[in-house]
Amino acid sequence: MVGIVGWWVLLQAGQRPSALVQMLPIVAILVIFYFLLIRPKQREQKAHQKMLTQLGKGDRVLTSGGIFGSVVGLKDDRVVVKIAENVKIELLKSSVLRKLEGEES
């Protein structure tokens, strides 16, 4: 790996670094982006998907619309949430942000 000083010496000698050496900073940036941005988001999505598959009746949830409620029914890709007495709404499972732990129905 040629450092900044090495590049300076090569440029002073009239030589250009190889194409591989020139691509190294771009590859390093892509690797950093992967580990700092892409991989954590994938983990978050996987954890959210796992939480959705483990939803059950009686679980307290928070929806993406800011609605708190209790799960009273589950379908393939939908969940029925009770938000008040005699008020139930049907939502896509993906609109459930999180399951509220430690709270009673």
Number of C-alpha atoms within 10 A of each C-alpha: 7 13 9 9 9 12 16 15 14 14 12 10 9 9 11 14 14 8 8 10 14 13 10 13 11 11 12 11 10 12 13 12 12 13 11 11 11 12 12 12 13 11 11 11 12 12 11 17 13 11 14 19 10 10 19 14 13 15 19 23 24 17 18 12 9 11 12 18 22 23 23 18 16 17 11 7 11 15 24 19 27 21 17 11 6 6 8 16 13 15 16 14 19 15 15 23 17 16 21 14 9 8 9 9 11
